[in-house]
Amino acid sequence: MKLTIGKHCAMGYICLSHFFLFLAIIGTDFVSSMANNETDSYWLLRIKSELVDPLEAMSNWSPTTHMCNWNGLTCSLDQEHAIGLNLSGSGISGSISVEFNHLSYLQTLDLSSNSLTGSIPSKLFKLQNLTTLLLYSNSLSGNIPLEIGNLKNLQVLRIGGNMLEGEIASSIVNLTKLTVLGLGYCNFNGSIPFRIGELKNLVSLDLQSNSFSGTIPEDIQGCEMLENFAASNNMLDGNIPSSIGSLKSLKILNLANNTLSGSIPKTLSHLSNLTYLNLLGNKLNGEIPSELNSLTQLQTLDLSENNLSGPIPLLNTKLQNLVSLVLSDNAFTGSIPSNFCLKDSSKLEQLFLSQNMLYGKFPLELLDCSSIQQLDLSDNSFEGELPSNLDMLQNLTDLVLNNNSFVGSLPAEIGNITSLEGLFLFGNSFTGTIPVEIGRLHRLITIYLYDNQMSGTIARELTNCTSLREIDFFGNHFTGPIPETIGKLKDLVVLHLRQNDLSGPIPPSMGYCKSLQILALADNSLSGSIPPTFGYLSELFKITLYNNSFEGPLPRSLLALKNLKIINFSHNRFSGSFSPLTGSNSLTILDLTNNSFSGPIPSTLGNSLNLSRLRLAYNNLTGAIPSEFSYLTELNFLDLSFNNLTGDVSPQLSNSHKIEHMLLSNNRFTGQLPPWLAILQTLGELDLSYNNFNGRVLSELGKCSNLLKLSLHHNNLSGEIPQEIGNLTCLNVLNLQSNSLSGSIPSMIRQCSKLYELRLSENFLTGSIPEELGDLAELQVILDLSKNRFTGEIPSSLGNLMKLERLNLSFNQLQGKVPSSLGKLTSLHVVNLSSNNLEGQIPSTFSGFPRSSFLKNEGLCGPPLVPCSTSRGKMQMQLSNMQVAAIIVAIVFTSTVICLVMIYIMLRIWCNWRKVSISSSDGGTAAKCANNNNNKTGNGEYWNMHMNSSSFGLIPSPDKKNNSMATTTAAICFFDIKQEGVDNTNK
């Protein structure tokens, strides 16, 4: 039993082995069959499936068509394999398929000038038979794979014109069979491989327009077969290696626009096959080696835009194949060598010597270079007159002599150079008139005579030059009218006659210059109205007529000018509506300042959606700002000042978020300042002065952080100056004068550190002048706080305003002394402190100002007012007078009291005597007198007095007789008293 089972197991094992062997054989046959199906056509169809083919360049690529008949494909002789694929310029897009690596017989692959993207797959470089790889002019990116060094048979590699980047793969020097290496117009960086000389078979090396840096390796001399070396527009530096001179086969050397320095190597003269040498735009210095005259095959030599100096040593007599010589923008001196050209055998067509330091008269040596077509001597120091035999240059197409010091008149012989197309003589000192012979130049396209001193009329014959496209006579002294035949110039594109003395009207024929795009007639004395024929100038996009004497209404035909972008009719006398100028929706600039336009602003102006500058100041416009201005979102500059506009400031202007200048002064706008001003973040100048605005100064204006000038003066604004004004840190000018503002100056104003003009006069501001004003160190034009109600002292911090030129604090209630610190303000040339309560000495540096600057300050002294010593004397004198007055008052008072006392005593005596007088009249007076006089003497006896009261004459007698008697009696009585006294004394 066990034996049977063992036999069956052994046999099963053998069967299983045979089964697996069978499967292996079948699999091998299957794979072999599949491999036979995966032919080049199979892989090519796979490649096609990954590409976008909008032009159907691969439309016949299908299994039903033999691949050797497919577009762009080249087959081997046995028609079994693809050896070449050319889909250049087929419009295909997508990425380069990795399936290309299966086309092992491929020798040429050209996918150039398409829209391929992505990176170059490294598997592409498994194609060992590849000799030509052309991928230029696509949008490929990434680096050059290191595997590129595997293509040992590669002869032509052109992958420029892509977005490839990084350094050149070092393995590229392994491509020893390479003859053409094109890497130009990419984003490569790093240095040129120092082993580049190992590419012995290299014929063309194109590295231009990348970001290569470092020096040109000396090892480049190993490229002995090199004919074309182009490394322009990189960042190469250092010297030009002298080893380049050993490249005997070199025909083209282009190292332009790098930062190469040092001198030009003399060894370049060994390049006997060189036809093109371009070293422009470097930092080369020194002189041109005269040895370069041995480059007899040279056709183009460009050494412009360097720092080369010295005389020009090059001779066309030796460089006989030279066609183009460009030495512009250097520091060459002297003039042209005397034997520069060999007469009648020169091939020189282009000679550009502009922007050097050449001098002398026009080089007559050049007249032997009869082959010259383009001559540029501009921006030098040539002088004198142009030679009359200039017409020897019969092949001349462009004569460029601008920005020299040539004088005199243009020679009439210039009209004989019938090949002339461009005449550039601007920026000299030419005088005289335009020669009538210029009318023979029927090929003339451009004539620039601007910035000279030419005069006379513009020659009518000029309009015979019917090929003219550009005329620029700006800045001369031409007089008279514009030629009536100007309309003959059907191809004229630019007519620039600004800043002359032209007069008369615009010729109606100008309307037939239907190609005209730019017309500049500004700054003349032209008059009349615009001819209706201007409606034919459909190509016109810029017209400037400012500073003339044009007048009248605008013709309606101007509405047909749909391409107008720039219009400047300012400073004329145009009248009526300017709506004919609003026919173009392309307007970007419209300036009609200082005319007599009237009526409302046309609403059609809102159709010019690209309008950036609108200046309508100094006209007679009325009405409100049109609501259509809401469409002017590109508006940058708006000037509607000095008109008669009314109403509120249109809220539609809030859509003009790009506006920087808003000038609405001297109108009749009313209402409050609009809050939407705060959203104009680019606003730099706001002038709403001389209107009828009321309400407060908006605190929201503090959000206009770019504001440089804020003018709200001469309105009816009230309330306080907001603290937010301090947020305007860029502000240069703040003018709030002639309003009804109250309160104090906000301390936050110190943050406006760039203010150079501050005017707050003619308001009702109160409080003290803040010390913080002294922090405004840039304040220069004026500080005007006059005609307010400021109190307190002048802050000494104002002495920090060292740039201040004008200071006005007059008509306030300031007190105290003038701070001595103000005397340090050496820039002040106007100061006014009058009509305050100031006192003390005026700073000595203010002595040169007029007395009116300090009047009506009773306590001020010192020049230009009275000296302080005299003032103190007056003070003392006034004090003495007061004392005198006090004394006088005291004396008068005392005298009055004394007089009153004396009067009182006399009245008492009078009263007593009155009583005595009354008693005498009753008859008892004599007896009383006798009794009373019966007095004792000093020894005990009485004196005997014979008198009565009437003897004192106090009581008048009834008649003269009695009076006489009384008088006698009194005298006797008085005598008796006296006598008795004497007697008694003697006793």
Secondary structure as the mmCIF struct_conf table of DSSP 4:
data_model
#
loop_
_struct_conf.conf_type_id
_struct_conf.id
_struct_conf.beg_label_comp_id
_struct_conf.beg_label_asym_id
_struct_conf.beg_label_seq_id
_struct_conf.end_label_comp_id
_struct_conf.end_label_asym_id
_struct_conf.end_label_seq_id
HELX_RH_AL_P HELX_RH_AL_P1 LYS A 2 ASN A 37
HELX_RH_AL_P HELX_RH_AL_P2 ASP A 40 SER A 49
TURN_TY1_P TURN_TY1_P1 GLU A 50 GLU A 50
STRN STRN1 LEU A 51 VAL A 52
TURN_TY1_P TURN_TY1_P2 PRO A 54 LEU A 55
TURN_TY1_P TURN_TY1_P3 ALA A 57 ASN A 60
BEND BEND1 SER A 62 SER A 62
TURN_TY1_P TURN_TY1_P4 PRO A 63 THR A 64
BEND BEND2 THR A 65 THR A 65
HELX_RH_3T_P HELX_RH_3T_P1 MET A 67 ASN A 69
BEND BEND3 TRP A 70 TRP A 70
TURN_TY1_P TURN_TY1_P5 ASN A 71 GLY A 72
STRN STRN2 LEU A 73 CYS A 75
TURN_TY1_P TURN_TY1_P6 LEU A 77 ASP A 78
BEND BEND4 GLN A 79 HIS A 81
STRN STRN3 ALA A 82 ASN A 86
TURN_TY1_P TURN_TY1_P7 SER A 88 GLY A 89
BEND BEND5 SER A 90 SER A 90
STRN STRN4 SER A 93 SER A 95
HELX_RH_3T_P HELX_RH_3T_P2 VAL A 98 HIS A 102
TURN_TY1_P TURN_TY1_P8 SER A 104 TYR A 105
STRN STRN5 THR A 108 ASP A 110
BEND BEND6 SER A 113 ASN A 114
STRN STRN6 SER A 115 THR A 117
BEND BEND7 GLY A 118 GLY A 118
HELX_LH_PP_P HELX_LH_PP_P1 SER A 119 PRO A 121
HELX_RH_3T_P HELX_RH_3T_P3 SER A 122 LYS A 126
TURN_TY1_P TURN_TY1_P9 GLN A 128 ASN A 129
STRN STRN7 THR A 132 LEU A 134
BEND BEND8 SER A 137 ASN A 138
STRN STRN8 SER A 141 GLY A 142
HELX_LH_PP_P HELX_LH_PP_P2 ASN A 143 PRO A 145
HELX_RH_3T_P HELX_RH_3T_P4 LEU A 146 ASN A 150
TURN_TY1_P TURN_TY1_P10 LYS A 152 ASN A 153
STRN STRN9 VAL A 156 ARG A 158
BEND BEND9 GLY A 161 ASN A 162
STRN STRN10 MET A 163 GLY A 166
HELX_LH_PP_P HELX_LH_PP_P3 GLU A 167 ALA A 169
HELX_RH_3T_P HELX_RH_3T_P5 SER A 170 ASN A 174
TURN_TY1_P TURN_TY1_P11 THR A 176 LYS A 177
STRN STRN11 VAL A 180 GLY A 182
BEND BEND10 TYR A 185 CYS A 186
STRN STRN12 ASN A 187 PHE A 188
BEND BEND11 GLY A 190 GLY A 190
TURN_TY1_P TURN_TY1_P12 PHE A 194 ARG A 195
HELX_RH_3T_P HELX_RH_3T_P6 ILE A 196 GLU A 198
TURN_TY1_P TURN_TY1_P13 LYS A 200 ASN A 201
STRN STRN13 SER A 204 ASP A 206
BEND BEND12 SER A 209 ASN A 210
STRN STRN14 SER A 213 GLY A 214
HELX_LH_PP_P HELX_LH_PP_P4 THR A 215 PRO A 217
HELX_RH_3T_P HELX_RH_3T_P7 GLU A 218 GLY A 222
TURN_TY1_P TURN_TY1_P14 GLU A 224 MET A 225
STRN STRN15 ASN A 228 ALA A 230
BEND BEND13 ASN A 233 ASN A 234
STRN STRN16 MET A 235 ASN A 239
HELX_LH_PP_P HELX_LH_PP_P5 ILE A 240 PRO A 241
HELX_RH_3T_P HELX_RH_3T_P8 SER A 242 SER A 246
TURN_TY1_P TURN_TY1_P15 LYS A 248 SER A 249
STRN STRN17 ILE A 252 ASN A 254
BEND BEND14 ASN A 257 ASN A 258
STRN STRN18 THR A 259 GLY A 262
HELX_LH_PP_P HELX_LH_PP_P6 SER A 263 PRO A 265
HELX_RH_3T_P HELX_RH_3T_P9 LYS A 266 HIS A 270
TURN_TY1_P TURN_TY1_P16 SER A 272 ASN A 273
STRN STRN19 TYR A 276 ASN A 278
BEND BEND15 GLY A 281 ASN A 282
STRN STRN20 LYS A 283 GLY A 286
HELX_LH_PP_P HELX_LH_PP_P7 GLU A 287 PRO A 289
HELX_RH_3T_P HELX_RH_3T_P10 SER A 290 SER A 294
TURN_TY1_P TURN_TY1_P17 THR A 296 GLN A 297
STRN STRN21 THR A 300 ASP A 302
BEND BEND16 GLU A 305 ASN A 306
STRN STRN22 ASN A 307 GLY A 310
TURN_TY1_P TURN_TY1_P18 ASN A 316 LYS A 318
TURN_TY1_P TURN_TY1_P19 GLN A 320 ASN A 321
STRN STRN23 SER A 324 VAL A 326
BEND BEND17 ASP A 329 ASN A 330
STRN STRN24 ALA A 331 GLY A 334
TURN_TY1_P TURN_TY1_P20 SER A 338 ASN A 339
TURN_TY1_P TURN_TY1_P21 LYS A 343 SER A 345
STRN STRN25 GLN A 350 PHE A 352
BEND BEND18 GLN A 355 ASN A 356
STRN STRN26 MET A 357 LYS A 361
HELX_RH_3T_P HELX_RH_3T_P11 LEU A 364 ASP A 368
TURN_TY1_P TURN_TY1_P22 SER A 370 SER A 371
STRN STRN27 GLN A 374 ASP A 376
BEND BEND19 ASP A 379 ASN A 380
STRN STRN28 SER A 381 GLY A 384
HELX_LH_PP_P HELX_LH_PP_P8 GLU A 385 PRO A 387
HELX_RH_3T_P HELX_RH_3T_P12 SER A 388 MET A 392
TURN_TY1_P TURN_TY1_P23 GLN A 394 ASN A 395
STRN STRN29 ASP A 398 VAL A 400
BEND BEND20 ASN A 403 ASN A 404
STRN STRN30 SER A 405 GLY A 408
HELX_LH_PP_P HELX_LH_PP_P9 SER A 409 PRO A 411
HELX_RH_3T_P HELX_RH_3T_P13 ALA A 412 ASN A 416
TURN_TY1_P TURN_TY1_P24 THR A 418 SER A 419
STRN STRN31 GLY A 422 PHE A 424
BEND BEND21 GLY A 427 ASN A 428
STRN STRN32 SER A 429 PHE A 430
BEND BEND22 GLY A 432 GLY A 432
HELX_LH_PP_P HELX_LH_PP_P10 THR A 433 PRO A 435
HELX_RH_3T_P HELX_RH_3T_P14 VAL A 436 ARG A 440
TURN_TY1_P TURN_TY1_P25 HIS A 442 ARG A 443
STRN STRN33 THR A 446 TYR A 448
BEND BEND23 ASP A 451 ASN A 452
STRN STRN34 SER A 455 THR A 457
HELX_LH_PP_P HELX_LH_PP_P11 ILE A 458 ALA A 459
HELX_RH_3T_P HELX_RH_3T_P15 ARG A 460 ASN A 464
TURN_TY1_P TURN_TY1_P26 THR A 466 SER A 467
STRN STRN35 GLU A 470 ASP A 472
BEND BEND24 GLY A 475 ASN A 476
STRN STRN36 HIS A 477 GLY A 480
HELX_LH_PP_P HELX_LH_PP_P12 PRO A 481 PRO A 483
HELX_RH_3T_P HELX_RH_3T_P16 GLU A 484 LYS A 488
TURN_TY1_P TURN_TY1_P27 LYS A 490 ASP A 491
STRN STRN37 VAL A 494 HIS A 496
BEND BEND25 GLN A 499 ASN A 500
STRN STRN38 ASP A 501 GLY A 504
HELX_LH_PP_P HELX_LH_PP_P13 PRO A 505 PRO A 507
HELX_RH_3T_P HELX_RH_3T_P17 PRO A 508 TYR A 512
TURN_TY1_P TURN_TY1_P28 LYS A 514 SER A 515
STRN STRN39 ILE A 518 ALA A 520
BEND BEND26 ASP A 523 ASN A 524
STRN STRN40 SER A 525 GLY A 528
HELX_RH_3T_P HELX_RH_3T_P18 PRO A 532 TYR A 536
TURN_TY1_P TURN_TY1_P29 SER A 538 GLU A 539
STRN STRN41 LYS A 542 THR A 544
BEND BEND27 ASN A 547 ASN A 548
STRN STRN42 SER A 549 GLY A 552
HELX_LH_PP_P HELX_LH_PP_P14 PRO A 553 PRO A 555
HELX_RH_3T_P HELX_RH_3T_P19 ARG A 556 ALA A 560
TURN_TY1_P TURN_TY1_P30 LYS A 562 ASN A 563
STRN STRN43 ILE A 566 ASN A 568
BEND BEND28 HIS A 571 ASN A 572
STRN STRN44 ARG A 573 GLY A 576
HELX_RH_3T_P HELX_RH_3T_P20 SER A 579 THR A 582
TURN_TY1_P TURN_TY1_P31 ASN A 585 SER A 586
STRN STRN45 ILE A 589 ASP A 591
BEND BEND29 ASN A 594 ASN A 595
STRN STRN46 SER A 596 PRO A 600
HELX_LH_PP_P HELX_LH_PP_P15 ILE A 601 PRO A 602
HELX_RH_3T_P HELX_RH_3T_P21 SER A 603 ASN A 607
TURN_TY1_P TURN_TY1_P32 LEU A 609 ASN A 610
STRN STRN47 ARG A 613 ARG A 615
BEND BEND30 TYR A 618 ASN A 619
STRN STRN48 ASN A 620 GLY A 623
HELX_LH_PP_P HELX_LH_PP_P16 ALA A 624 PRO A 626
HELX_RH_3T_P HELX_RH_3T_P22 SER A 627 TYR A 631
TURN_TY1_P TURN_TY1_P33 THR A 633 GLU A 634
STRN STRN49 PHE A 637 ASP A 639
BEND BEND31 PHE A 642 ASN A 643
STRN STRN50 ASN A 644 GLY A 647
BEND BEND32 ASP A 648 ASP A 648
HELX_LH_PP_P HELX_LH_PP_P17 VAL A 649 SER A 650
HELX_RH_3T_P HELX_RH_3T_P23 PRO A 651 ASN A 655
TURN_TY1_P TURN_TY1_P34 HIS A 657 LYS A 658
STRN STRN51 HIS A 661 LEU A 663
BEND BEND33 ASN A 666 ASN A 667
STRN STRN52 ARG A 668 GLN A 672
HELX_LH_PP_P HELX_LH_PP_P18 LEU A 673 PRO A 674
HELX_RH_3T_P HELX_RH_3T_P24 PRO A 675 ILE A 679
TURN_TY1_P TURN_TY1_P35 GLN A 681 THR A 682
STRN STRN53 GLU A 685 ASP A 687
BEND BEND34 TYR A 690 ASN A 691
STRN STRN54 ASN A 692 ARG A 696
HELX_LH_PP_P HELX_LH_PP_P19 VAL A 697 LEU A 698
HELX_RH_3T_P HELX_RH_3T_P25 SER A 699 LYS A 703
TURN_TY1_P TURN_TY1_P36 SER A 705 ASN A 706
STRN STRN55 LYS A 709 SER A 711
BEND BEND35 HIS A 714 ASN A 715
STRN STRN56 ASN A 716 GLU A 720
HELX_LH_PP_P HELX_LH_PP_P20 ILE A 721 PRO A 722
HELX_RH_3T_P HELX_RH_3T_P26 GLN A 723 ASN A 727
TURN_TY1_P TURN_TY1_P37 THR A 729 CYS A 730
STRN STRN57 VAL A 733 ASN A 735
BEND BEND36 SER A 738 ASN A 739
STRN STRN58 SER A 740 GLY A 743
HELX_LH_PP_P HELX_LH_PP_P21 SER A 744 PRO A 746
HELX_RH_3T_P HELX_RH_3T_P27 SER A 747 GLN A 751
TURN_TY1_P TURN_TY1_P38 SER A 753 LYS A 754
STRN STRN59 GLU A 757 ARG A 759
BEND BEND37 GLU A 762 ASN A 763
STRN STRN60 PHE A 764 LEU A 765
BEND BEND38 GLY A 767 GLY A 767
STRN STRN61 SER A 768 SER A 768
HELX_LH_PP_P HELX_LH_PP_P22 ILE A 769 PRO A 770
HELX_RH_3T_P HELX_RH_3T_P28 GLU A 771 ASP A 775
TURN_TY1_P TURN_TY1_P39 ALA A 777 GLU A 778
BEND BEND39 VAL A 781 VAL A 781
STRN STRN62 ILE A 782 ASP A 784
BEND BEND40 LYS A 787 ASN A 788
STRN STRN63 THR A 791 THR A 791
BEND BEND41 GLY A 792 GLY A 792
HELX_LH_PP_P HELX_LH_PP_P23 GLU A 793 PRO A 795
HELX_RH_3T_P HELX_RH_3T_P29 SER A 796 ASN A 800
TURN_TY1_P TURN_TY1_P40 MET A 802 LYS A 803
STRN STRN64 ARG A 806 ASN A 808
BEND BEND42 PHE A 811 ASN A 812
STRN STRN65 GLN A 815 LYS A 817
HELX_LH_PP_P HELX_LH_PP_P24 VAL A 818 PRO A 819
HELX_RH_3T_P HELX_RH_3T_P30 SER A 820 LYS A 824
TURN_TY1_P TURN_TY1_P41 THR A 826 SER A 827
STRN STRN66 VAL A 830 ASN A 832
BEND BEND43 SER A 835 ASN A 836
STRN STRN67 ASN A 837 GLN A 841
HELX_LH_PP_P HELX_LH_PP_P25 ILE A 842 PRO A 843
HELX_RH_3T_P HELX_RH_3T_P31 SER A 844 PHE A 846
TURN_TY1_P TURN_TY1_P42 SER A 847 GLY A 848
BEND BEND44 PHE A 849 PHE A 849
HELX_RH_3T_P HELX_RH_3T_P32 ARG A 851 SER A 853
TURN_TY1_P TURN_TY1_P43 PHE A 854 PHE A 854
BEND BEND45 LYS A 856 LYS A 856
TURN_TY1_P TURN_TY1_P44 GLU A 858 GLU A 858
STRN STRN68 GLY A 859 CYS A 861
BEND BEND46 GLY A 862 GLY A 862
TURN_TY1_P TURN_TY1_P45 PRO A 863 PRO A 864
BEND BEND47 LEU A 865 LEU A 865
HELX_RH_AL_P HELX_RH_AL_P3 CYS A 868 SER A 920
TURN_TY1_P TURN_TY1_P46 SER A 921 GLY A 923
HELX_RH_AL_P HELX_RH_AL_P4 THR A 925 ASN A 932
TURN_TY1_P TURN_TY1_P47 ASN A 933 ASN A 933
STRN STRN69 LYS A 936 LYS A 936
TURN_TY1_P TURN_TY1_P48 GLY A 938 ASN A 939
BEND BEND48 GLY A 940 GLY A 940
HELX_LH_PP_P HELX_LH_PP_P26 GLU A 941 GLU A 941
STRN STRN70 TYR A 942 TYR A 942
HELX_LH_PP_P HELX_LH_PP_P27 TRP A 943 TRP A 943
HELX_RH_3T_P HELX_RH_3T_P33 SER A 949 PHE A 952
TURN_TY1_P TURN_TY1_P49 GLY A 953 GLY A 953
BEND BEND49 ILE A 955 ILE A 955
BEND BEND50 PRO A 958 ASP A 959
HELX_RH_AL_P HELX_RH_AL_P5 LYS A 960 ASN A 986
#
